[in-house]
């Protein structure tokens, strides 16, 4: 259980860190146009704002903490039911993103669509499954 919680929480924290970087930089892409195509699936004029990127980074950090605390890899804070419900919510969001987004994000660029089907959606599904296990069996 602790290994699953640590793996899911660590990955969520790393992805949150990427979103914080993306508030100010298109790294690892060369420019905003390539970043928009590969990461968002739009043109550069439709990129999320820096505030939105930082908001997602904060939510991912919170999700990482909830999973880690529920799984016993970080000290718990607050009532147990809240950590359980929060981790279940993390699982629901990630599973929805992983399973439904490829069907709903049909207006995205071809490069994004290919990456979403091969990487983004399967990663969300795996993380969501791990979070669901932690929510059901955690401390």
C-alpha positions as CSV (number, residue, x, y, z in Angstrom):
1,X,0.0,0.0,0.0
2,X,2.7,2.4,0.9
3,X,4.6,1.8,-2.3
4,X,1.5,2.5,-4.4
5,X,0.7,5.6,-2.4
6,X,4.3,6.8,-2.8
7,X,4.4,6.1,-6.5
8,X,1.0,7.8,-7.2
9,X,1.8,10.8,-4.9
10,X,5.3,11.3,-6.3
11,X,4.0,11.3,-9.8
12,X,1.3,13.7,-9.0
13,X,3.8,16.0,-7.3
14,X,6.1,15.9,-10.3
15,X,3.3,16.7,-12.7
16,X,2.3,19.5,-10.4
17,X,5.8,20.8,-10.6
18,X,5.7,20.7,-14.4
19,X,2.5,22.8,-14.3
20,X,4.2,25.4,-12.1
21,X,7.1,25.6,-14.6
22,X,4.5,25.9,-17.4
23,X,3.1,29.0,-15.8
24,X,6.3,30.8,-17.1
25,X,8.0,28.5,-19.6
26,X,7.1,26.1,-22.4
27,X,9.9,23.7,-21.2
28,X,10.8,21.2,-22.5
29,X,9.4,22.4,-25.8
30,X,11.3,24.9,-28.0
31,X,8.5,27.5,-28.0
32,X,4.9,28.3,-27.1
33,X,3.6,27.0,-30.4
34,X,5.1,23.6,-30.0
35,X,4.0,23.5,-26.4
36,X,0.5,24.4,-27.3
37,X,0.4,21.6,-29.9
38,X,1.9,18.8,-27.8
39,X,0.7,19.6,-24.3
40,X,-2.6,21.4,-24.8
41,X,-3.7,20.4,-28.3
42,X,-4.5,24.0,-29.4
43,X,-2.9,27.0,-30.9
44,X,-0.7,29.2,-28.8
45,X,-3.5,31.8,-28.6
46,X,-5.6,29.4,-26.6
47,X,-3.0,28.4,-23.9
48,X,-4.2,28.5,-20.3
49,X,-3.1,31.5,-18.3
50,X,-0.2,31.4,-15.9
51,X,-2.7,31.6,-13.0
52,X,-4.6,28.6,-14.4
53,X,-1.3,26.6,-14.6
54,X,-0.5,27.5,-11.0
55,X,-4.0,26.6,-9.9
56,X,-3.6,23.2,-11.4
57,X,-0.2,22.8,-9.8
58,X,-1.7,23.6,-6.4
59,X,-4.5,21.0,-7.0
60,X,-2.0,18.4,-8.0
61,X,0.0,19.1,-4.9
62,X,-3.0,18.7,-2.8
63,X,-3.9,15.5,-4.5
64,X,-0.4,14.2,-3.9
65,X,-0.7,15.0,-0.2
66,X,-4.1,13.3,0.1
67,X,-2.9,10.1,-1.5
68,X,0.4,10.1,0.4
69,X,-1.3,10.7,3.8
70,X,-4.1,8.2,3.1
71,X,-1.4,5.6,2.1
72,X,0.7,6.2,5.2
73,X,3.7,7.8,3.5
74,X,3.2,11.3,5.0
75,X,1.8,12.2,8.4
76,X,-2.0,12.6,8.3
77,X,-3.7,15.9,9.0
78,X,-7.4,16.3,9.7
79,X,-10.1,13.7,9.9
80,X,-9.6,10.3,8.3
81,X,-12.9,10.5,6.4
82,X,-11.7,13.7,4.7
83,X,-8.5,12.0,3.5
84,X,-10.5,9.0,2.3
85,X,-13.1,11.2,0.5
86,X,-10.3,13.4,-1.0
87,X,-8.3,10.4,-2.2
88,X,-11.5,8.9,-3.7
89,X,-12.1,12.3,-5.4
90,X,-8.6,12.3,-6.8
91,X,-9.2,8.8,-8.2
92,X,-12.5,9.8,-9.8
93,X,-11.1,12.8,-11.5
94,X,-8.1,10.9,-12.8
95,X,-10.1,8.0,-14.0
96,X,-12.6,10.3,-15.7
97,X,-9.7,12.1,-17.4
98,X,-8.1,8.9,-18.5
99,X,-11.1,7.1,-19.7
100,X,-13.4,9.8,-21.0
101,X,-11.1,12.5,-22.4
102,X,-10.0,10.6,-25.5
103,X,-13.6,10.5,-26.5
104,X,-14.3,14.1,-25.6
105,X,-11.2,15.9,-26.7
106,X,-11.9,15.4,-30.4
107,X,-11.1,19.0,-31.4
108,X,-7.4,18.8,-30.5
109,X,-4.3,18.8,-32.7
110,X,-3.3,15.4,-34.3
111,X,0.0,15.4,-32.3
112,X,-1.8,16.0,-29.0
113,X,-4.4,13.3,-29.8
114,X,-1.7,10.8,-30.5
115,X,0.2,11.6,-27.3
116,X,-3.1,11.6,-25.3
117,X,-4.0,8.1,-26.5
118,X,-0.5,6.7,-26.0
119,X,0.7,8.6,-22.8
120,X,-1.6,11.1,-21.1
121,X,-4.8,9.1,-20.9
122,X,-3.1,5.8,-19.9
123,X,-1.1,7.7,-17.2
124,X,-4.2,9.3,-15.8
125,X,-6.0,5.9,-15.8
126,X,-3.0,4.2,-14.0
127,X,-2.8,7.0,-11.4
128,X,-6.5,7.0,-10.9
129,X,-6.5,3.2,-10.4
130,X,-3.6,3.6,-7.9
131,X,-5.4,6.4,-6.0
132,X,-8.6,4.2,-5.9
133,X,-6.7,1.4,-4.3
134,X,-5.2,3.8,-1.8
135,X,-8.6,5.3,-1.0
136,X,-10.1,1.8,-0.5
137,X,-7.3,0.2,1.5
138,X,-5.3,3.1,3.0
139,X,-4.9,4.1,6.7
